[in-house]
Amino acid sequence: MAGTLAACGSSDGGQGSGDSKTVTLVSHDSWAASKDVIAAFEKQSGYKVDVLKDGDAGQAVNKAILTKDNPQGDVFFGVDNTLLSRALDNGLFQSYEAKGSDLILPEYRVDQDKHRVTPVDTGDICVNYDKKYFADHKLEPPRSFDDLVEPQYKNLLVTENASASSPGLGFLLGTAAKYGDDGWEGYWKKLKANGVKVVDGWEQAYNEEFSGSSSGKKAKGDRPLVVSYASSPPAEVLYADPKPTTAPTGVAEGTCFRQVEYAGLLSNAKNTKGGKAFLDFLVSKRFQDDMPLNMFVYPVREGAQVPPEFVKYGPQAKDPETMAPAKIAGHRDQWVKSWTSLVLK
């Protein structure tokens, strides 16, 4: 989700040498961490952290695969369950079992025989709605996938490109989980006929097109429905000045798909020792406690703190759509191809 870069850059080592004192993290644009937490890692480990942000998660994963023989960094963060098999099948990561990974909640663990990735966070991809728009128009906000194709919601929804964007792909998989292999295309035909707008990535959808976000208001966004996250409403409260007593946006709980994000040591990393230390750090209690209010995701470590703002404004969906990793791996590319020809052409 949204946040600001808080890691330090460094010029005293670079990526070239095996004994580099810099560990380079490659991530999507939403990586964020508190300065004092990064500083504590740097002091304890002796490594400076350099962060390279590489676009939306889908773009970042694709670029990492293309550059895997000569990677841009040592650790990649931000591959999620929708794209995990693509990364693993392309040999993006080398095996490493992070210290503390035994404290990761069992439901988030994957690849337990090879330990090529480490779970870092979880969240729900859901349609968000602009409360003011629906109040002003005396219209009930949608609650489910079924609602989104009803005529009263025509030309109101913006989503992300499923071929390039992680939330866009998660929303597509949510519809496939809901309507099945034979039903999801028919659903998208209805959604297209009902005026769904598709943009490249989350930043554009949420911060430019969506009328309910603070950035979208400034950009004069005119879509009161957007594919985002269940934890987006707390972000709207926490970043507001003055802070409102209630969130200006809500979540359509019947549209959610459970996402898990992972990090891994890149196969041809120059600084493997530093990379391993950084993976240990990502599952440490200090980082897991700090993470929710920086990236607006939930921790995956047992006993990590969930902020009260999440409980109040952005609780996890009670019954999100899910899909087995093997099913995603077997169908994702064909689904995306079919979706592209159906929705974008």
Salt bridges, closest charged atoms under 4 A:
ASP36 OD2 - ARG286 NH2 3.58
GLU42 OE1 - LYS48 NZ 3.98
ASP54 OD1 - LYS63 NZ 3.47
GLU97 OE1 - HIS115 NE2 3.52
ASP111 OD1 - ARG116 NH2 2.76
ASP124 OD1 - ARG258 NE 2.38
ASP136 OD2 - LYS132 NZ 2.70
ASP181 OD1 - LYS327 NZ 2.98
ASP181 OD2 - HIS331 NE2 3.77
GLU209 OE1 - LYS197 NZ 2.96
GLU261 OE2 - HIS28 NE2 2.72
ASP289 OD2 - LYS285 NZ 2.72
ASP333 OD1 - ARG86 NH2 2.93
ASP333 OD1 - ARG332 NE 3.24
